[in-house]
Amino acid sequence: MKADVLVVGGGATGAGVARDAAMRGLRTVLVERGALASGTTAKFHGQLHSGARYAVRDPVSARECVRESAILRRIGPACIEETGGVFVLLPGDNPGYPGRFLPACRAAGVAVEELDPAAIPEREPGLTRHVVRAFAVPDGTLDSVRLVRACAASATASGARILTGRSVTGLRLDAGRVVGATLEDGTSVEAEVVVNAAGAWAAGVAAMAGCRVPARLSKGVMVAVAGRLVHAVVSRCRLPADGDILVPLGGSTIMGTTDAPVKDPDDGVADDTAVRAMLAAGDELVPGYSSAGSIRTWAAVRPLVGDVGGPASPSSPSEGRQVSRSHRVIDHGEHDGVAGLITIAGGKATTFRLMAEEAVDAVCVALGSPRPCRTAREELPAEGGLDFAR
Ligand SMILES: Cc1cc2nc3c(=O)[nH]c(=O)nc-3n(C[C@H](O)[C@H](O)[C@H](O)COP(=O)(O)OP(=O)(O)OC[C@H]3O[C@@H](n4cnc5c(N)ncnc54)[C@H](O)[C@@H]3O)c2cc1C
């Protein structure tokens, strides 16, 4: 099998890369070891970020979210639920934080509006009655599996091949450059460039070519209770910390997340301490959250590739919380002296399209063939099928 671009990983990032590359006229093959969207993409918190969460500490990520959430609303409205978002300051939270939050949101371009706390009980009857200040922002929720299927359908419509249920087990090198990959069934794929979009597993894929991905892995635990206990995505108005967002998704309300360093990308254990902490955090926002209904718990791992931001603070003690949530494109020709391999890692589901655009721009540079990106303009198909070639 021959391709211009081989994409390793079929999460939001890999599916976005395959769509973008195929739409630029590149012969594209995507290989995913499980089903599409079976990695972190299917286990995320579900939020379409307006950028407000990152405005104070991570303005680059905030601006990316502003721009990409607007694009996604245009090209993939079927993947989004317009729940809106509310940031609430509770007694005990730093009363000075809104003084930083409001101007930072405005500077990043987040449409933010202060609400009268007296109006909150009518707007969000499930929320605690102790809201001190509240701010509306254009957060929403994202159906990530639908998004990935739509990207894959768009990619195949532009000629890409999507192979699921097969691992890349080796990268093939010739004269110090990556020239393709071997799959677990022995199939060989020749490629001009391999894009490593393997998320938390990206370091393992890069290591197949003797390359390094400088990322730390961070695990986030989430809990969901049955029923929609809030209408909007509700966030604490404070520096990002554990357990500060409630997301109404499908028929449940999800509290998350934590941020704990892990070594193993397959460490998907939702440990008891973290689960209890998430339930307690849910109770602070919605009294009775922890006894609302059947409880589901899970964890997902994120690769953090950004720079460490501002200094630690008591309300954000975890080092992982200080790392930018932005993404990084690594050309391993420059980074490790091994051409033909590009890693795209970090970021958010909300910014997957931008990540894909930057990765495919790097592919075009490597191929010496500049081609414009069209993914911000062309709508995604409303439904993505599951019948991909094996
Ligand atoms: C706890 C948590 C909560 C989050 N919440 C949000 C949120 O609310 N909103 C938001 O926008 N973002 C959120 N994110 C971030 C978001 O989930 C990720 O940025 C995004 O889903 C990553 O997609 P990906 O395609 O890069 O990785 P993945 O979805 O993990 O995809 C990588 C794929 O590579 C495959 N793979 C690995 N090795 C191989 C191999 N050798 N051969 C073939 N395939 C391979 C895996 O099976 C996997 O499917 C959250 C992340 C975490 C950890």
The ligand as an SDF file (V2000), in Angstrom:
LIG
                    3D

 53 58  0  0  0  0  0  0  0  0999 V2000
   -9.6420   13.9500   31.3450 C   0  0  0  0  0  0  0  0  0  0  0  0
   -9.7060   14.7220   30.0610 C   0  0  0  0  0  0  0  0  0  0  0  0
  -10.7790   15.5670   29.8050 C   0  0  0  0  0  0  0  0  0  0  0  0
  -10.8220   16.3060   28.6250 C   0  0  0  0  0  0  0  0  0  0  0  0
  -11.8940   17.1160   28.3940 N   0  0  0  0  0  0  0  0  0  0  0  0
  -11.9250   17.8640   27.2700 C   0  0  0  0  0  0  0  0  0  0  0  0
  -13.0480   18.7080   27.0130 C   0  0  0  0  0  0  0  0  0  0  0  0
  -14.0110   18.7780   27.7830 O   0  0  0  0  0  0  0  0  0  0  0  0
  -13.0310   19.4460   25.8720 N   0  0  0  0  0  0  0  0  0  0  0  0
  -11.9920   19.3920   24.9800 C   0  0  0  0  0  0  0  0  0  0  0  0
  -12.0370   20.0910   23.9770 O   0  0  0  0  0  0  0  0  0  0  0  0
  -10.9330   18.5700   25.1860 N   0  0  0  0  0  0  0  0  0  0  0  0
  -10.8840   17.8130   26.3050 C   0  0  0  0  0  0  0  0  0  0  0  0
   -9.8290   16.9700   26.5280 N   0  0  0  0  0  0  0  0  0  0  0  0
   -8.7730   16.8720   25.5200 C   0  0  0  0  0  0  0  0  0  0  0  0
   -9.2370   15.9610   24.3730 C   0  0  0  0  0  0  0  0  0  0  0  0
   -9.8860   14.8340   24.8670 O   0  0  0  0  0  0  0  0  0  0  0  0
   -8.0510   15.5410   23.5610 C   0  0  0  0  0  0  0  0  0  0  0  0
   -7.3210   16.6780   23.1630 O   0  0  0  0  0  0  0  0  0  0  0  0
   -8.4270   14.8170   22.2820 C   0  0  0  0  0  0  0  0  0  0  0  0
   -9.4890   13.9320   22.4600 O   0  0  0  0  0  0  0  0  0  0  0  0
   -7.1990   14.0610   21.8470 C   0  0  0  0  0  0  0  0  0  0  0  0
   -7.4570   13.4150   20.6550 O   0  0  0  0  0  0  0  0  0  0  0  0
   -6.2830   12.6170   19.9600 P   0  0  0  0  0  0  0  0  0  0  0  0
   -6.8070   12.1660   18.6530 O   0  0  0  0  0  0  0  0  0  0  0  0
   -5.0460   13.4400   19.9480 O   0  0  0  0  0  0  0  0  0  0  0  0
   -5.9780   11.3900   20.9340 O   0  0  0  0  0  0  0  0  0  0  0  0
   -6.8050   10.0230   21.0870 P   0  0  0  0  0  0  0  0  0  0  0  0
   -8.2580   10.2440   21.0250 O   0  0  0  0  0  0  0  0  0  0  0  0
   -6.2760    9.3320   22.2930 O   0  0  0  0  0  0  0  0  0  0  0  0
   -6.4030    9.2200   19.7810 O   0  0  0  0  0  0  0  0  0  0  0  0
   -5.1630    8.5580   19.6330 C   0  0  0  0  0  0  0  0  0  0  0  0
   -5.4640    7.2430   18.9520 C   0  0  0  0  0  0  0  0  0  0  0  0
   -4.2450    6.6140   18.5740 O   0  0  0  0  0  0  0  0  0  0  0  0
   -4.4760    5.2250   18.6090 C   0  0  0  0  0  0  0  0  0  0  0  0
   -3.1860    4.5410   18.6260 N   0  0  0  0  0  0  0  0  0  0  0  0
   -2.2490    4.5720   19.6080 C   0  0  0  0  0  0  0  0  0  0  0  0
   -1.1940    3.8120   19.2610 N   0  0  0  0  0  0  0  0  0  0  0  0
   -1.4680    3.2920   18.0260 C   0  0  0  0  0  0  0  0  0  0  0  0
   -0.7620    2.4210   17.1460 C   0  0  0  0  0  0  0  0  0  0  0  0
    0.4480    1.9220   17.4580 N   0  0  0  0  0  0  0  0  0  0  0  0
   -1.3380    2.0790   15.9660 N   0  0  0  0  0  0  0  0  0  0  0  0
   -2.5650    2.5710   15.6350 C   0  0  0  0  0  0  0  0  0  0  0  0
   -3.2790    3.3920   16.4430 N   0  0  0  0  0  0  0  0  0  0  0  0
   -2.7240    3.7540   17.6200 C   0  0  0  0  0  0  0  0  0  0  0  0
   -5.2890    5.0320   19.8790 C   0  0  0  0  0  0  0  0  0  0  0  0
   -6.0040    3.8150   19.8490 O   0  0  0  0  0  0  0  0  0  0  0  0
   -6.1930    6.2610   19.8620 C   0  0  0  0  0  0  0  0  0  0  0  0
   -7.4700    5.9880   19.3140 O   0  0  0  0  0  0  0  0  0  0  0  0
   -9.7730   16.1960   27.6840 C   0  0  0  0  0  0  0  0  0  0  0  0
   -8.7100   15.3280   27.9240 C   0  0  0  0  0  0  0  0  0  0  0  0
   -8.6780   14.5870   29.0980 C   0  0  0  0  0  0  0  0  0  0  0  0
   -7.5420   13.6510   29.3440 C   0  0  0  0  0  0  0  0  0  0  0  0
  1  2  1  0
  2  3  1  0
  2 52  2  0
  3  4  2  0
  4  5  1  0
  4 50  1  0
  5  6  2  0
  6  7  1  0
  6 13  1  0
  7  8  2  0
  7  9  1  0
  9 10  1  0
 10 11  2  0
 10 12  1  0
 12 13  2  0
 13 14  1  0
 14 15  1  0
 14 50  1  0
 15 16  1  0
 16 17  1  0
 16 18  1  0
 18 19  1  0
 18 20  1  0
 20 21  1  0
 20 22  1  0
 22 23  1  0
 23 24  1  0
 24 25  2  0
 24 26  1  0
 24 27  1  0
 27 28  1  0
 28 29  2  0
 28 30  1  0
 28 31  1  0
 31 32  1  0
 32 33  1  0
 33 34  1  0
 33 48  1  0
 34 35  1  0
 35 36  1  0
 35 46  1  0
 36 37  1  0
 36 45  1  0
 37 38  2  0
 38 39  1  0
 39 40  1  0
 39 45  2  0
 40 41  1  0
 40 42  2  0
 42 43  1  0
 43 44  2  0
 44 45  1  0
 46 47  1  0
 46 48  1  0
 48 49  1  0
 50 51  2  0
 51 52  1  0
 52 53  1  0
M  END
$$$$
